[in-house]
Amino acid sequence: MVIKMVMLILLTFIIQANAKSSAQTITIHKPLITAEQFFLEIQKQSPYHVLCDATVLKQIPARKVDFEDTPILEALNAYLGDTPYGHQLNSNNTIIIKEKPSPIKLNNKQPIQQAITGRVLDDAGEPLVGVTVRVDNGQTVTTNQQGDFSITISNNSKTLTFSYLGYKAQQVSINGRSVINITLDFESSDLEEVIVVGYGTQLRKDVVGAVDQVSSRALEGRPVTNVTQALQGASPSLVIQQPNSEPGGGLNLNIRGISTLGNNSPLVVIDGIVGGDINLLNPADIASVSVLKDAGSAAIYGSRANNGVVLITTKQGNKDGRNVLTYNGLAGINTPKMFFNPVRGYENAILRNQSALNAGLQPVFSPEQIRTFQNDGDEEWFVNSIIQNAWQQNHNLSLSGGSSNSTYHVSAGLFDQRSNFVGPDYGARRYNFRINLSNDYGRLNLSTQLAYARNDNKDHSGSTQTLMVDAARVPVIYPIKDEQGRYLTNDVLSEFNPLGILEQGGFRQYTDDNLFGNIQATFQVNDFLKLRGVFGGSLKANNQYARTMQVDYYPSGVSGPDRNTNDIAYKSLELNTQFIAEFSKQFQQHSVNALVGVSNENFGSRQSAIFRRYTDNELGTPISETVISTDSENSNQTATENSLNSLFGRASYSYLDRYYAEFNFRYDGSSKFSKTNRWGFFPSLSAGYRLSNESFMEAYREQFGDIKLRASYGIVGNQNVGNFQYQTTYFTFENAYGFNNIGVSGTGYNFANPDLRWERAATFNFGADLSFLNNKLTVSADYFSKVTRDILVPPQVPLVFGTGLPDFNAGRVRNQGWELTVSYNHQGEKFGHFITANVGDSKNKVLYFEGNERLTGVEELQILLKEGFPFNSYVGLKRDGYFQNIDEIANAATPPGLNVQPGDNRYVDVNGDGVIDNNDLFVFGNPFPRLNYGLQYNVTFKGFDLNVLLQGVGKRTMMVRGELVEPFHFNYGLTMYEHQLDYWTPVNPDARYPQLSANNSNSNINNFRRGSDMYLYNAAYLRLKNLQVGYTLPQDVSRKLGMQKLRAYLSGQNLFTLSGMKFLDPEITEFNSSMDNSGANSGRAYPTLIYYGFGLDITF
């Protein structure tokens, strides 16, 4: 019934959109009005957009107007009257003010050679009316209503030039042809480009905050799993890291570096509503992504803007009366890549023997065993037995259209990524459905966006990290299965087998349903005042059902984990209500715009979980939100809610399109804080200066298209804290302790911090936007500095305390950096290319920390939080080569109680006391990437196109721990890897790693139990992130096939990586959105994926 109602509403809007008349009228009575004011009035009273060059505006005199319900085009004719300027209306409701075409002039004295006819179309295949066709001798004609032209040329004419305001001009060689048909590509002026900002839009020329906008074209044709992945390399401010490549896995998104210990993720706003899940969006539905980077642009979001804001706008219909049906499909194979590989089986035995001999122990393997390993050859590495190539596909279908008063856009999408783990149908599927509608009723506009997304993810029952490391640490002398198909155990994995867990050990089934939408009503009170009301939000229902099963292994006879099941149901509702008033007025050379609004946001969630352990092997099938047995061994329920009330606004002023000023503010009240600290005020002030609009710059117009300087300063906040930390809370849990062998429930409590308050960041930004060579070359540069005060820090308490403590405001951090983007665009008749490169860097420093410093142990190294250093700096000993002989050892500082040998690490004795201990520690780098860069290159030749995306990091220190550094790590891993063969021997004195040593030997303790820079690696890299090669059929061919456009292409992802880090993917991180993780990488992760696929783009 609901589906029928939705389709009925959709059908009604489509019928309305196609039935509306395109006739528009204007009512205006003014004793004197300038051309600019008159054109603005047309835009306010109609759906038309008027484009007019600034120099033309100056040439049209102000005059009296007296129009009452006069058709727009008739009014324009009357206003332009005796001027040398006329107008033309193109297919997307844009009115172009341009010089009236000159009549055709023929020189009768020259012989006439031939007549040329043809048709000019736009990129959607529609005729363009009024295109100027100019011969190289000066002759001109214009196209008619059908886009046709006819011109007679002289015998010495070589070229025709087609020009049309708003489109890229094309020059075509005649070469004796009598028929020339061409397609012009739309080219909106960068200065007239509409940029989405907080609660509204601005023209690019008016933007004085630091805003990056990524268009939908940057997201097309890439085999990405979600929107975040598609944004990699698109903006210098975006730092995107991938913890793993598993189906359904998310990415870490950060803007301009780290400025807090807590959550560093930016605020995401989808179609004006906070609360949507960016990972559930269909990338094909996105029209643009705006990144608000400084307080000048983000302060209007107040208490949640400290980490920046990402504004996502989805696609809408068009008002040109056409219905456009589009299909985009991409399908291919994900190939897993392991960066490290084990040595041969017999080599591994020799190396283990060597490590034992170096420690004075007996060899592990006899010569006969080693010969057997060599003669029998290697078994398949366990890792290669549990991973495989996997299918990935993405299909999107959209229908859009409208009329002058109504638009619609409907889309459906399917994304399917199969798991690279062997097993029963593991993988993730996402289904997307969206309806965006808009309708004008006189001065009232009603619009709605409704989106539904469902994510189905089936995973194995184990831990991916455990499966990968267990498979990787088994030498290739052991088979994973015998001839009878039994799962084998061995000396390394004595109790289980990773292939058995994947194939028979159970599963986890995740089902996420997300309904997101908003309804918006906009009323144009008069020509300068507009009122807007918005109501929207998101409803989520997430369920997890898991089964863990026993697996029989051979020959140990030890079974796997107990049979158990759990069922977790989570629901949340987030509602957002906004009332906004907008003022826009032009006073001769002064432009004033203002916005003020109030909003209320409410969030509530509830989760219930039931866990059960069974003895019966046949448990039936899962039931949504219900466990099969009510005899639960453990269950719990949680619920939470919070709200935010806000007053916000923006006021902007410009004079002569040359001087700009803007003020933004937000006044937030959050339920997460006590009444004393509940409200916060977050203002910002921005200013801009367009040097290019000075009169003395007219002579340099061709060299300098636009020069704009801008600066901003403001305060933003961070309320990413848990609920009710200002209150003491209680919780209950089962089996708190035993009494007479009976589990007894208990109650615990969390202490309160009533003084908890906002994190507040003072942000300064200075930037410049430049264009050269008739806007072919553009440059944008920014410098920023941000100081965050009252940073929330989770206190450390001993376990004996029995409970945790709430966060407290205990720090101050400065984060500063710069960004640069350079783009060049040149399009010719047959050849065109576009290149854009961006790079950004940021670094942070702790200015104040209560308690001065904090050290956290991470296996071999330590993580430092201390004044004067960046967040999470690595601390350890510094190596000074290796001891090469006994004499060096006798004269050097060594750790107390250890007898070191030649080939062991030698450390720097900082204080010169002859002892290596914690007084000799150095502070090294930190794991956060710096010098993030991206380069995108697009080239077209006739119907062929090539798209290249490079992405990388110029500076990053990665700590690698465990078996990837230490051979035979703790005897937990009994294999060596190829990169570890660079170890010290007398003939290899400058090796990367010290001599081989048995576990717990003196050398092993000195080399691998002393945290040092040996565990740190340079993780800078350059990656060919995406490569596309495509071909678009000529339009006359595609039309014969019943299509407007057909493009086929090949696409590849992660095809090439250049890095000094050879045995690990340098992009992978073990950080999450917060900085409270260790930042140490062990390589115990889902493998990196290399994608090869084929795609189609079809427009009907």
N, C-alpha and C positions, 0 to 999 in steps of 0.2 A: 504494500500500500504506500509506504514512504517513497519507494523508488518511482511508483507511478506518479505521485504528487510532484516529485522533483522534476521528472521528465515533462509533466504538464506545464510547470512553471517555465522550464527551459524552452519548450515549444512556443509558449506565449511570447517570450522575449524575442525569439528568433523571428516569429511572424511580424511582431511590432517593428523589429529592426529593419526588416526588408520592406515594410509597407510605408514607413515614414517618408514624407516628402522632403526632398532636399532644399525646398524653397525656404529662405530665411529673410527676415525683415529687421529693420533697425528704426528705433524711435529716438531722436535726439534733436534738441533745439538749443543752439548756442550762438551768441552774437559774434564770437570769434573763437576758433579752435585750431590748434596746430595739427599738422598731418599726423604726428606721433600720437597725440591725444585721440584723434579720430580713429586711427587704426586700433588703438587699445580698446576703444569703445566697441568697435566691431567684434573684437575677440571676446569681450565681456557679454555681449548680447547674442552671440552665435557660436557655433562650434568651429568657425573658421579661425585659422591661424595666419596672420599677415606677416610676410617677410619683406623687409625693405632695408636697403643699404643705408648706412648713416649719412653718407654724402648725398644720397637722393633726398632724404628727409629735409636736409637743409635747403634744397632747391625748390621744395613745394611750399608756397606761401600759405599762411594761416588765413582762414576765411570763415564767413558766416555759414551755418548749416541750419536747415529747417526741414527735418524729415519726420514723418509720422507713418509708421508701419510701411516704410519704403523698402523694397527688395534691396539686399546688400549690394549686388552688382550694379544696380541702377544708381544707388547712392554713391558708389565709388566713381562711376562715370561722371556724375554731376560734380563731385568734389575735385577730381583730377582735371576735368574740363579742358581748359586751354593750356595746360602744362604739357611738356613733351613726354609725360609719363602715362603709361597705361597699366592694366592689370591682366593677370591670367590666373585661372583656377585650375589646379591640377587635381589628380584623382584622390589625394588624401586630405582634401578639405584645406589645402594651403593656398592662400592668395599671394601671388608674387607681384610686387610693384616693380616695374622695370621700364626702361626707355621704349617708346613705341618703335616698332621695326620700321626701317627705311624701305621705301618702295624699291622694287627691283629696277636696277639701272643697266641697260644693255647698250653696248657700244656697237652701233650698226656698221661701223667701219671695219670691225673685226669679223672674220668668218665664224659662223656658228658650227661647232663640231658635233655636239650631241646634247641630248636631254637626259637628265638623271632623275629617276624617281626612287622613292623608298618609303619606309615606315620606321618611326621611332617609338620604342616601347620602354616601359620602366622594368625594374628587375622582377616584377610580378607578372609581366606579360601584358600589361594594360597600355593602351596608347597614351602618349604624352602630347598635350595640346599646347601650341605656342612655342615649341622648341625652335631656337634660332639656328638655321643652317647657313654657314658662311663659307663662301669660296675664298681661296687664298688671294684672289684679286679684289676682294671687298664686296662682291655680290652677296646678298642675304635674302632668305625667304624664311617663313615660319610654317610649322606643321599645322594641319587642320584638325577638326574634331576627331578624326580617325587616326591621327598621328601621322598622316601621309604628307609628303612634300614632293614638289617637282621643281626642277631648276635647270636652266640651259646654261652650259659653260662654254668658255672659249677653248681653243686648242692648246693653250699653254697652261691651263689650270691643272694643278697636281693633287690638291687635298681639299676635303670638306671638313669643317669643324662644327660639331654639334654642341650647343651650350644651352643650359636651362638652369635657372637659379634654383639651388637646392640639390642639384645633381652634378656628378663629375663630368666635366667637359671631355669630349673625345675628338681626336683628330684622325681622319680616315684617309688613306691613300686611294685615289680614284682608279688608277691603273686600267683605264679603258672600260671600266664597268658602267653599265647603264642602270643597274638596280643596286641600291645599297640600303640594307636593313640593319639597324643597330639597336642595342639595348643600353640605356643609360643607368648607371648605378646611383642610388640616392646618396647624397653627401651633405649631411647637415653641418652647419658651421659649428666648430667646437665651442665658440662663444655662445651660441644659441642652444647648445645641448642642455637638456633638462636634467638636473642632478637631484636625486632624492636625498633630502635632509630630514632632520627630526621633525615629525608632524607636518611635513609639507615638501615642496619642491622649490628649487631656485635655478635660474639660468647660470651656466658655468661662469659667465662673466661677472656675476654678482656674488659668487661664493668667496668668502674671506676666511673660512675655517679650513682646516686640513682634512680634506675629503677625497678619498679614492673611489672611483666608480668603475666597476667591472661589468662589461656588457655581456649579454647572453652568448655572443659569438665566441667569447673566450672559453665558454664551457662546452661548446658543441663538438661532437665527434670523438670524445675521449671516453675510454672504458672505465669511468670512475664509478665507485660504489656509492658515493654521496656528494653533496654540495661542497663540503669542506675539502675533500680531496681534489675537486675540480678547481679550487681556488689556489692551489699550490703554484707559486711562481707568478701569480697575476698581480700582486701588489708588494712593494718593498716593505710594507709595514706588517704583513701577515707572516707569522712564523707558525708553520704547520708541521707537526711531527706525527709519525705513525708508530704507535706501540707494537702493532703486529698487523698482518694482512689477512687475518681470519675473516670468513664471511660474516657480515653483520658487525664487524669491529669498527669502532670510531677512531677519530684522530684528535690530537691535541691542537687547539686553535688559540693563538695568542697574538695580540697586537702590540707592537713596539716594546717587546721585552717583558721582563719581570719586575714587578714593583710591590709585591706583597707575598707573604708566606702562604697565604691561603689560596683559594681558587683564583686563577689568573685568566679564566675564560671570559671573553667579551659578552656583553648583553646582545642577544639576538632578537630582532623585531621583524616579524613577517607580516607584510601588508598592514603595517601600523599597529599590530598587536603583539605584545610580549607573551612568550610562553610556548610558542611553537617549537617543535623539535627539528633542528636543521638537518639531522641525519635521516629524517623520514621524508624530506622534501624530494620531489622529482627534479633533477637538474634541468630537464627539458621544459619545465613550467616556469623557469625564472627569466624575467625580462632584464633585471639588473641587480647588482649587489653594490651597496654603498658602504664604505668603511669610514666611520667617524673616528678620527685619530686624536684630536686635541680637544681641550676644554671648550674652545670656541665653537666647535660643532656638536660636541657631545654633552655639554652641561645641561642641556634641556632634558636629559635623562637622569640628571642629578645623582642620587645615591647609588646608582648601579653602573655608572659610566667610567669608573676608575680604570677598567681594563679595556676601554673602547667600546664601540657599538657597531654591530653589523646589521644593516637594514636591507632586507630582501623584498623585492617587489616582483610579483608574479605577472604573467602576461595577460593582457586584456585584448578585447576585440578591436576591430578597426571600423572607422566611420565612413568608409568609401563605398559601402553598399555591396561589396563582394563577399562571397562565402569562400573561405579558403580551408581546404582539407589537407593536412600535412601528416606524413608518416616518416618517422626516423627509426631506423633499426640498426643494431650493431651486435654481432655475435662472434665469438672466438674462443680461444683456448688460453687458460692460465697455466703457465709452466713454472713449477716451483724451482727456486735456485738456492742451493746451499753454498755459502761462501767458503766454508771449511770442509775438508775431507780427511778421512783417516789414512794412515800409512798402510802399506801392505801387511798382511797377517804375520808373515815370517819376520819382516822388519820390526814390527811391534814387539815380537818376542825378544829379538836381539836388544832392542832399546830398553825393555824392562830388565833384562839381565844386566845391562850396563848401569842402570840406576842402582841396582842392588850391589853390584861390585864397587861402585863409587862410595857406598856407605859401609863397605866391609862385610857385606852379607853374601850368602850363597846365591848362585843364579836361580832364577825361577824356572826356566825351561832348559831341558837338556839339548845337546846338539841333534839328537835323533828327532826330538819333537819339532825343532826348527826346520829340519830337512823335510819332515812330513808336511808341515804347513806350506813350505815352498813348493813341494811336488804336487800337493793336492789342489793348490790354488785357493783363492779367496771365496768365501761365501758373500752373498749380497749383504751390503751394509744394512743394518736394521732400519736406518733412516729411509733408505731408498725402498724398503719394503712397506713402509707405512704411508708414503706420500705418492701422489700420482698427478698426472695432468687432469685438469677439470674444465668443464664447460662454463662459459659466462655469456649471458645474452641480455639485451636491453631493447625493449620495443615501446614506442610512444606514438600515440595517435591523437591529433587535435583538430578541432573544428572551430573556426572563428569567423566573425563577420559583424555586420551591423549597418546602421544608417547614420544620418546626421544626428539623431537623437538617442539611439540605442546601440549597445554593443554587447557581444557575448563571446566567451572563450570557454570551450569545453575540452578537456583532455583526459586521457587514460594512459597509464604506463605500467609496464611490467619489467622488473629487474630480477634476474635470477643468477646467482653465483653459487655453483656447486663447490663443495669442499675439496681441497686437495688431500685430505686425509682419506685413506681407504676406510670403507665402512658403509653401512646401510643408509644411503641417500642423505648424507650430511650436506648442509648448505643453507643458504638464506634466500628467501624470496620476498620481494616488496611489491605491493600493489598500490597504485596511486590513482585517484580519481578527483577531478577538480572542475568546478563551475564558477566562472567569474562573469557577473552580469552588471550592466549599468544602463539606466534609462533616465532621460530628461523629461520632466513634466513642467514646461515653462521655466520658472526660476528654480524649481526643485529638482535635484538629482538624487536618485536612489540607486545604490549599488550594493552588491553583496559578493563575498568570496566564500565558497564552501569547499573544503578539501577533506578527503578521507584517505588515510594511509593504513595499510596493514603489513606488518612484518612478521613472517614465519621463519624461524631459525631453528634448525635441528643440529645439535652438537653431540659429541661423544660425552660419556659420563665422567671422564677423567679430567686431569689438568693438562692443558696443552704444553705448558712448560715442562711438567714432569715427563710426559710422553716423549717430547723431543730430546731432552737431556738423557733419558734412560736409553733411548734408541741410539743416540750418538755415542755413548760411552762404551758400547760393546764392541770389542775388536772383531774384525771380519773373519776370524777363525771359527765363529759360532754361527750355525744356521738358526733362522727364526722359526722354522717349521720342519718337522720330519716328513718322510714319505707318506705317512698315514694322515698327515694334515694336523698333527697335534702341535699345540703351542709349547715350544721348548723353553726351559729355564737353563741357566748356565752359571758360571762362577761369578759373573757380574750381576745378573738379574736372577737371583735365586728363588724368588717368590712370585714373580709375575712376568708377563710378556706384553709389550705395548700393542702388538698386532691383535692379541687376544682381547685386550680391553676395547680396541676400536671395533672389532667385528662382533663381539658377543658380550661386551661388558655393560651394555645399557646405553642410555641416551638422556639428553636434556632437550626439551621442546619449549621454545620461547614463542609466545604469540603476543604481539603488540598491536592494539587497535587505537588509532588516533583520529579524532574528529576535530577539525580546526576551521574556524570561520569568523566572519564579522558582517555586520549590517551597518551601512553608513548612509546618512541622510544629510545632504548639503543644500542649504537655501541661500540664494543670492538675494539679499535684502535690497540692495541697490548697486550702483556701479562701483562702490568701494568697500562694501561690507558683506561678509559671507559668514554664515553660521553653519556649524557642522556637529553632528552627533554620531558617535560610534559606539557600538556594543559588539563585543566578540569575546573569543577565548578558545580554549582547547579542552577536550575531554579525552582522557587516556584510560585504557584498560589493558593492563599487562599481566600475563599469566605465564608461569613457569611450572612445567611438570617434568619431573626427573625420575628415572629408574636406574638403579645400579644393580647389576647382576653378577653372580659368581661365574667365574671362568675356570675350567680345569686346565692345569698346566702339567707338563711332563718334563723330566722324571721326578721333580721334587715332591709332587703330591700335595703341595700347599695351594689352597684355593685363594681366590681373590677376596675382595671386600664383601661384607655381608650384603645380602639382598635388602634393599631399602628403597623407599620412594618418598618424594616430597612434592607438595603442591603449594605454590605461592601465588596469591592473587593480589594485584595492586591496582588501585583506581585513584585517579586524581581529576580535579576540576579546577580550571583557572579561568576567571571571568574578568573582563576589562571593560570599563565604561568611561567614555570621554565626552566632554562638551567643550567645543572650541569656537572661538570667534576670530575671524581674520579680517584685517583692514589693509587695503591697498589703494594708494592714491598718488597720482602724478600731479605735481604743482610746477608747471613749466619745466625748469631744469632740475627740479627736486623730485626724488622718488622716495616715498615713505611706505613701509610695510610693517605690520605688527600682527602678532598672534598671541592670544592668551587662552588658557584652557585649564580645566580641572579633570582629574581622573581618579578612579577608584579601582584597585586591583585586589582580588581575593583568590587565595589558593588554599585548597584542602586536599588531603590525600588519606588513604586508608589502605593498610596492608594486613593480610592474614596469611599465616603459614602453618602448615601441618607436616610433620615428619613421622614416618612409620617404618619400622623394620619388620620384615616378613620371614617366614620359613618356607612358604610355598613358592615354587619356582614359577608357576603360572599365575600372574597377577591380574590378568584382564587388560583392559585398555583404559587410558586416561579419560576422565570426565572433567570438563571445564570447571575450575574452582572447587572441585570436590575430590577428596581422596577416597579410594575404594573402601577402606575400612575406617570406621569412626573410632576405633580403639587406638588412639594415637599415643605414641611414646613421648612426643613433645610437640607443642603448638604455641603460637604466640600471635598477638595482634598489636598493631601500632596505628596511630592516627596522628595527624598533625595539620595545622592550619596557620596561615599568616595573612596579613593584609598590608596594603600600602595606599595611603591617600596623598594626593599631590596637587599642587598649583604650579603651573609652568607657563613660560612665555618667551617670546622673541620679538625684538624691535630692530629693524634695519633701516638704514638711510643711505641714499647715494645722491651725489650731485654731479651732473654732467657725465654720468657714467665714468667718472674719473676718481672721485673720492668716496670711500665707503666706511660705514661704521655699523656695528651690530652688537646687540646686547641679548644674551640668553640667560635664563634663570630657571631654577626648579626649587620648590619648597616641599620636601618629603617628610611624611610621618610614617614610621614603620613599627609594626607590632613586635618586631624582633628586639626592641630596646625598651628599657623602662621609661616611665613618663618623663623622668628628668632629662633623658637623652634621646627622646623619641623623634624630635623634629630637627631637620637640618636644612640649611639654605646653601644652594650651590649656584653661584653666578659666573658669568664669563663675559669678557669684552673683546671684540675683534675690530680690526681696522684694515683697510686696503687702499692701495693707490695704483691706478692704471696709468703708468707713465706714457703708454702708447697713445692715449687719448689727448695728450697735450698737442697744441697746435704746431709746436716746433718739430713734432715727430712726423708730420705729414710727408716730408721729403724722404723719409726712410721707411715708408709703408711697405714697400716690396721686400725690404730686407728684414724688417721687424713687424710681424703681424700683430703681436700683442705682448705687452710687458706689464705684469701685475705683481706688486709686492703686497704681502699680507702678514699680519702678526696677530697673536691672540694670547690672552692670559685668563685663567679662570680656576675655579675650584670644582672638583668632582669627588664623588664618594664611593664607598664600597660597603655593602651590607650583606656580603656573602658569609653569613655566620649562621649557626644553628638556631633553631627557635627556642625561646624561653630560657636562654642562658642567664638572664637576669633574675630568674626564679629558681628556687630549689624544686627539683622534680624527683618523682619516685617511680620505680619500676619493679615488676615482679618477675621471677623466673623459677622454673621447676627444678627440682633436684638440686637445691642450693647446698644441701648437706644431707648426710645419712643419719638416721636415728633408728637403732634396732634393725639395721639392714633395710630400712624403708626410706625412699627418697622424700625429702621434705621441701616444700616450696619456701622461697625466701623473698625478701624485699630489699632493694638497694636504693640509693638516692644519689643525685648529682648536685654538687654544690652550686650556689648561685654567685654571679658577679653583677650586682646591681649597678656598678659604675661602667659597664660595657658601653662603648659609644662607637660612632662611625669611624671608619678609616677615611681620611680626607687627603686629597692630593692636589697640590698647587702646580698647574701646568702652564708652561710657556712654550709658544711655537712661533717660529719665523719662517716664512716660505716665499718662494718666487715661482711664477708661472710665465714661461716665455715661449714665443713661437717665431719661427724664421722662415724665409723662403716661401712666402705666400702660404704660411701655415702647414707646409709639408714637414717641417722639423719642429717638434715641440719638446720643451724641457720643463720639468717640475722638480723643485728641490725644497727640502724642509730640514730645519734643525729644531730639536725639541729638548726640553728639560722638565722633569717632573719630580717633585719631592712629596712622598707619601708619608703622612704622619699618623700616629696612633695605630700602627700596624698591629693586627690581632695575632697573638702568638699562643699556641697551645702549650701550657706549662708541662714540664716533665716532673713526675712524681714517682717515687718507688712503688713497686707492685704491692708491697706490704701495706700501703695506704688503703688499698681495698677499693678505690674508685678513682675516677679522673676528676680534673678540675676544669672549669670553663675557661674559654679564651680570655686573655686580658690584653689591653692596649699597652704595648711595651717596646715599640720600635719606630724608627724613622729611616727611610731609604730614598736615595736619589737615583733616578733612571734617566739617562740622557743618550741622545744619538742623532742620527741624520738619515735622510732618504734621498734618492735621486732616481728619476725616471726620464728616459730619453726615447722619443719615438720619431720615426721617419716614414712618410707615406708618399708613394709615387705611383700613379696609375696611368698607363699609356694605352694605345689602341690594342696592342696584342700582348703587351707585357706589363705587369704591375707587381709591386712588392711593398710589403709593410713590415717594419721591424720595430720592436719596442724592447728596451732593456731596463731593468730596474735593480737597484741594490739598496740595502738598508742595513744599518748597524745600530746596536744599542748596548749599553753596559750599565750595570747597577752597582751601587756601593751602599753598605749599611752605614748610616750616619750616627745612629744611636740605637743601642740595644740594652734593655734593662738587665743588669747582670754582666754586661760587657761582652761575654762570649758563651758559646755553647758548642760542645763537641759531641757528635753522634757517631758511634762506631758502625762501619759498614764492612764487615769481614776484615779484609787486609788494610783498608784505608779508613780515614775518618772524614766526616763532613763538618765544616766549620761555619758557624754563624757568629760573626764578630765585627765590631766597628772597624771601618776602614777597608773592608774586604767585600767582594760580591757575595750574594746568596750562595750557599752550598758549595763553598770552595773546598777543594780536596786538600787534605793535610797528610803528609807522610815524609819518610826519609828520601833523600836525594842520592841517587846512585852516582858513584865516581868510578865507573868501569868495573873490572873484575880483578881479584887477586890473581896475579899471573904466576907467582912462585912463593915458596916458603919465606924468603927474605922479606917480601912485601908484607906478609902477614905479621911478621915479628915486629915491624916498625909502624904498624897502622892501628887505628882505633877499631875495636870490634865490639859486638854486643857482649855483655857480661855472661859468663857461663857457657859460651859456645866455642867449640874448636872448629874454626872455619878452614877451608881447603882452597887450593888454587882452583879457579873457576867459579868461586862464590862471589856474590855481590859485595862490592866495597862501597861504603856509605860516607858521606861528607860529615865530618865531625865539626859541627857549627861552633861550639864553645871551646873546642880544643882541650877537653878534659881527658881524652884518650878512651872514652867510653861512648858507644852508640846507644842512645836511649831516647826518651821522649823530649829531652832538651835539645835534640838535634832535628826537630821537625821543620819542614818547609811548607809554605802555602803555595799550591799550584793553581791550575785553572779550574773552571767549573763546567758543568755539562751543557749549559744553555748555548744554543747555536748563535753565532754572530756572523756578520757580513752575509746575510741571506740575499740571494740574487735569483733573478729569472730572466730569460731571454726568449721572446717569441718572434718567429719569422714566418711570414706568409708570402708566397710568390705564386702568381698566376700567369700562365702562358696559353693563349687561346682558351681551350676548355679544360686544361690541366691545372691542378693546384697542388702545392706542397706546403704543409704546415709543420713547423718544428718548434717544440717547446723544450728548452733547457732550464734546469732548476738545480740549485746547489747551495752550499754553505761554505763560506771562505775560512771560518775559524770555529773550531769546536774541539774541546777536550773530552774524550770518552774514557771512563773507567771500565775496564773489562776484568771480570773476576772469574774465579773457579777454574774448571778444567780446560778452558780455552787459553789460559796463561800457564797453569801448572800441569805438566805432564803427570798422568796417573794421580790426579787430584785426590788427596786423602785416601787413596786406594778405592775411592768411590767410582772413579772412572779409570778403566784399565786399558785405554787406548791413547796413542799419541796422534796428533794431527799434522798434516804436511807442513803448516806454517811454523810448527814448533821444532822442526829439524834444524833451524838456525840456532843451535845451542853451543855453549862454550866447549871447546876442546883445545889442546895445545896448538893445533894447526888452524883454529878458528877463534882467535883471541878477542875479536871485536864483535862477537855474536849478539843477537837481540836478546837471548835468554841465557841464564847461567847454566852450569853443568847439570846433567841429569842427577837426581838424588832420590833415594827411597824415602817414603813417608816417615816423618818423625826423626829422621837423621839430623845431625847438627847442620849440615849444609841445607837440608830442606827447610829447617826452621829459620835459618838465617835468610834464605832467599825468598821463601814464600809465606812465612808467618810474620814478616816485618813489612808493614805497609810502605810501599815506596813508589816512585814514579815509574817503576817497571810496569805497573798496572795501567798506566795512562797512555792513550794513543791519540794521534792526530786524526780526527774524524771529519776533516774537511772533504768535500766531494763535489763533483759535477756530474749530473745525471741527465741523459736524454729521456726526459719524462714522457714525451709523447711525440710520435711521428705519424703524420697522415699524408697519403698520396691519393689524390682523387681526380675524377674526370666528370665534367658536367656535359650532358648531351646538348648539341645545338638546339635552340628553342624551336626551330621549325620541325626538327625530328621528334622532340618530346611532345609537341602539340599533335603530331600525327598519331602518337601513341596514347593520346587522351590525357596528357599531363602538362602542367605548366613548367615543371622543372624536374629533372632526374639527375642526381649525382650519386656515383658509386665511389667508394674509397676503401683503402686499406689503412688500418690503424694499429700502432704498436705502443706499448707502455713499458717503461723501465728497460729499454732496450740496451742501454750502455751506461756504465758507471765508471768514472775515473776518480780514484781515491788512493791515498796511501794506506788506508785501512783495507787490507785484502781479504781477511778471513771473516769479516762481519759486514753486514749491511750498515753503512755509516748513517743512514737515515733513521734507523730504528732507535727508539728511546724507551727506557723503562720508567720515565716520568709519566704521571697523569696530569690532570689540569692544575694540581697543586704542587708546591715545591717540597712537600713533606715526604716524598719518596727518596730512595737512596741515590738514584741516578746512576747506579752501577749496572752495566750490561753483562749478561752472562751468555748471550746467544741462545738462550733457552726459549725460543720463540718460534711461532709459525713462520715457515720460510717466505722469503721475498718472492713476489710473483712477477713473471715476465709475460706480457699479454700480446697475442697476435690475433687480429680480427678483421672482419669485412663488414662494411656498413652501406646503407642506402638512405638517401634523403629524397623524398618524393613529395611534390606539391601538386595538388589537383585544383 
